[in-house]
Amino acid sequence: MKRQRLTREQSKDQTRQRLLDAAQAIFMKKGFVAASVEDIAAAAGYTRGAFYSNFRSKSELFLELLRRDHETMQAGLQAIFENSASREEMEARVLRYYSNLHRENKCFLLWVEAKLLAVRDGRFRLRFNAFMHEKLEQLGAYIREFSARVGTPLLLPAEGLAVGLMGLCDGVQFFYTVDPQNVSAEMAETVLAQFFARVVFGRDA
C-alpha cells in the first residue's frame, strides 16, 4: 500500500508533536533547567533549526506541554457528561476520575517544576499565571455546570472550590509521589473521595 504523503501542515504538526514528546521525556528525566534545546531536538530526530522554526524558546515549548496535558485532563472531565448520565453515575464518574488522578497524571512533575520556575523567573511567571488563571476559570465553570446537572447546590463559590480542588489534588499527588510508603494509593483515594462527598456533593458518606 502506497504511503500517503503528509501535507505541509500535517508535517509541521508531526514535527511539533515529536519535539513535545521528546521534551516531556527529557524534562521528566533531567529537569527543565538542565535540558538544552539541542537535547530536545536530537531526541526528536531534528536539528536546532527545526526546534526554533516551531518554538521561540524552551519556555514556550514548556508551556505548550502543560497546555497539552491540561487539554487531556479537560477531555476526561467533559467525558463525565456524556451519554446523559444520571446524577449517581456522574458523581461516580467524578470520584473515579479524581481518585485515580494521582496515579494517572504522568506530567505531575512538569507542573511542579513549572511552579518552581514561575517563582524564580519573572517573565515565565507572567505567562504561567495567565495560563493558571485560565485553567482555574475553566474548572470553576465545570464545577458550576456539574452542580446544575446533578442538582446539588455548591457549599462554596465555584471559584473557591476550584482553588481548593486543584490545591488538594496537587498536595495529595505530591505526597504520593515522594512518599508512597506512608501515603498509599488507598489513602490518597480516600482523601479525595471524602472531599468530593462532603464539599462537592454535600453528603456525609
C-alpha positions as CSV (number, residue, x, y, z in Angstrom):
1,M,0.0,0.0,0.0
2,K,1.4,3.4,-1.0
3,R,2.3,5.6,1.9
4,Q,0.2,8.8,1.9
5,R,2.3,11.9,1.7
6,L,1.7,14.4,4.5
7,T,0.6,17.9,3.7
8,R,2.9,20.7,4.8
9,E,0.6,21.5,7.8
10,Q,0.5,17.8,8.8
11,S,4.3,17.6,8.6
12,K,4.7,20.7,10.8
13,D,2.2,19.3,13.3
14,Q,4.0,16.0,13.4
15,T,7.4,17.8,14.0
16,R,5.9,19.8,16.8
17,Q,4.4,16.7,18.5
18,R,7.7,14.8,18.3
19,L,9.5,17.8,19.8
20,L,6.9,18.0,22.6
21,D,7.2,14.2,23.2
22,A,10.9,14.4,23.3
23,A,10.9,17.4,25.6
24,Q,8.5,15.8,28.0
25,A,10.7,12.7,28.4
26,I,13.9,14.8,28.8
27,F,12.3,17.3,31.3
28,M,11.0,14.4,33.4
29,K,14.5,12.9,33.5
30,K,16.8,15.9,33.6
31,G,14.6,18.8,34.6
32,F,13.8,21.9,32.6
33,V,16.9,23.9,33.5
34,A,19.3,21.1,32.8
35,A,17.7,20.2,29.4
36,S,19.0,22.0,26.4
37,V,17.4,22.8,23.1
38,E,20.0,20.6,21.4
39,D,19.0,17.7,23.7
40,I,15.3,18.0,22.7
41,A,16.0,18.4,19.0
42,A,18.3,15.5,18.9
43,A,16.0,13.2,20.9
44,A,13.2,14.1,18.4
45,G,15.4,13.4,15.4
46,Y,15.7,17.1,14.3
47,T,18.1,19.9,14.2
48,R,18.3,23.0,16.4
49,G,16.8,24.9,13.5
50,A,13.8,22.7,13.4
51,F,13.2,23.5,17.0
52,Y,13.3,27.2,16.5
53,S,11.0,27.0,13.5
54,N,8.3,25.6,15.8
55,F,9.0,27.2,19.1
56,R,10.5,30.6,20.0
57,S,12.1,29.3,23.2
58,K,12.3,26.4,25.6
59,S,9.9,28.2,27.9
60,E,7.3,28.4,25.1
61,L,7.6,24.7,24.5
62,F,7.3,24.0,28.2
63,L,4.0,26.0,28.4
64,E,2.7,24.1,25.3
65,L,3.5,20.8,27.1
66,L,1.5,21.9,30.1
67,R,-1.4,23.1,27.9
68,R,-1.4,19.8,26.1
69,D,-1.7,17.9,29.4
70,H,-4.4,20.3,30.6
71,E,-6.4,19.7,27.4
72,T,-6.2,15.9,28.1
73,M,-7.5,16.4,31.6
74,Q,-10.3,18.6,30.3
75,A,-11.3,16.0,27.8
76,G,-11.5,13.5,30.7
77,L,-13.7,15.8,32.7
78,Q,-16.0,16.5,29.8
79,A,-16.4,12.8,29.2
80,I,-18.2,12.6,32.6
81,F,-21.2,14.4,31.0
82,E,-21.5,12.0,28.1
83,N,-24.5,9.7,27.4
84,S,-26.9,11.7,29.5
85,A,-25.7,10.0,32.7
86,S,-27.8,10.1,35.8
87,R,-26.8,12.1,38.9
88,E,-25.5,8.9,40.6
89,E,-23.5,7.9,37.5
90,M,-21.9,11.4,37.1
91,E,-21.0,11.5,40.8
92,A,-19.4,8.0,40.5
93,R,-17.5,9.1,37.3
94,V,-16.1,12.2,39.1
95,L,-15.0,10.1,42.0
96,R,-13.3,7.6,39.7
97,Y,-11.6,10.4,37.7
98,Y,-10.1,12.3,40.7
99,S,-9.4,9.3,42.8
100,N,-7.2,7.9,40.1
101,L,-5.6,11.2,39.1
102,H,-2.6,10.9,41.4
103,R,-1.7,7.6,39.6
104,E,-2.6,8.5,36.0
105,N,-1.2,12.1,35.7
106,K,2.2,11.3,34.2
107,C,3.0,15.0,33.8
108,F,2.8,15.9,37.5
109,L,6.5,16.6,37.9
110,L,6.3,19.0,35.0
111,W,3.7,21.0,36.8
112,V,5.8,21.1,40.0
113,E,8.8,22.3,38.0
114,A,6.7,24.9,36.3
115,K,5.6,26.4,39.6
116,L,9.2,26.5,40.8
117,L,10.3,28.1,37.6
118,A,7.5,30.7,37.9
119,V,8.8,31.6,41.4
120,R,12.3,32.2,40.1
121,D,11.7,33.6,36.7
122,G,9.5,36.7,36.4
123,R,9.0,36.6,32.7
124,F,7.9,32.9,32.8
125,R,5.7,33.7,35.8
126,L,3.6,36.2,33.9
127,R,2.8,33.7,31.2
128,F,2.3,30.8,33.6
129,N,0.0,32.7,35.9
130,A,-2.1,33.8,32.9
131,F,-2.4,30.1,31.9
132,M,-3.2,29.1,35.5
133,H,-6.0,31.7,35.7
134,E,-7.5,30.3,32.6
135,K,-7.2,26.8,34.0
136,L,-9.0,27.9,37.2
137,E,-11.7,29.7,35.3
138,Q,-12.4,26.6,33.2
139,L,-12.5,24.4,36.3
140,G,-14.8,26.8,38.0
141,A,-17.2,26.8,35.0
142,Y,-17.1,23.0,35.0
143,I,-18.0,22.9,38.7
144,R,-21.0,25.2,38.1
145,E,-22.1,23.0,35.2
146,F,-21.7,19.9,37.2
147,S,-23.7,21.4,40.1
148,A,-26.5,22.4,37.7
149,R,-26.7,19.0,36.1
150,V,-26.8,17.0,39.2
151,G,-29.0,19.5,41.1
152,T,-26.6,19.8,44.1
153,P,-26.1,23.4,45.4
154,L,-22.5,24.4,46.0
155,L,-21.4,24.8,49.6
156,L,-18.7,27.2,48.5
157,P,-18.4,29.5,45.4
158,A,-17.2,27.6,42.3
159,E,-14.0,29.7,42.2
160,G,-13.1,28.8,45.7
161,L,-13.8,25.1,45.1
162,A,-11.6,25.2,42.0
163,V,-8.7,26.6,44.0
164,G,-9.3,24.1,46.8
165,L,-9.7,21.1,44.5
166,M,-6.6,22.0,42.5
167,G,-4.5,22.5,45.7
168,L,-5.8,19.3,47.3
169,C,-5.1,17.2,44.2
170,D,-1.6,18.7,43.8
171,G,-0.8,18.1,47.5
172,V,-2.1,14.6,47.6
173,Q,-0.2,13.7,44.4
174,F,3.0,15.3,45.8
175,F,2.8,13.1,49.0
176,Y,2.0,10.0,47.0
177,T,4.9,10.7,44.6
178,V,7.6,11.3,47.1
179,D,6.5,9.1,50.0
180,P,4.2,6.3,48.6
181,Q,5.0,4.0,51.6
182,N,3.3,6.4,54.1
183,V,0.8,8.0,51.7
184,S,-0.5,5.0,49.8
185,A,-2.8,5.0,46.8
186,E,-5.7,3.9,49.0
187,M,-5.1,6.8,51.4
188,A,-5.0,9.2,48.5
189,E,-8.2,7.9,47.1
190,T,-10.0,8.1,50.4
191,V,-8.9,11.7,51.0
192,L,-10.1,12.8,47.5
193,A,-13.3,10.8,47.8
194,Q,-14.2,12.3,51.1
195,F,-13.5,15.8,49.8
196,F,-16.0,15.3,47.0
197,A,-18.6,13.6,49.1
198,R,-18.6,16.3,51.8
199,V,-17.7,19.5,50.0
200,V,-18.8,19.0,46.4
201,F,-21.7,16.5,46.8
202,G,-22.8,17.8,50.2
203,R,-23.3,14.5,51.9
204,D,-21.7,12.6,54.8
205,A,-20.7,9.4,53.0
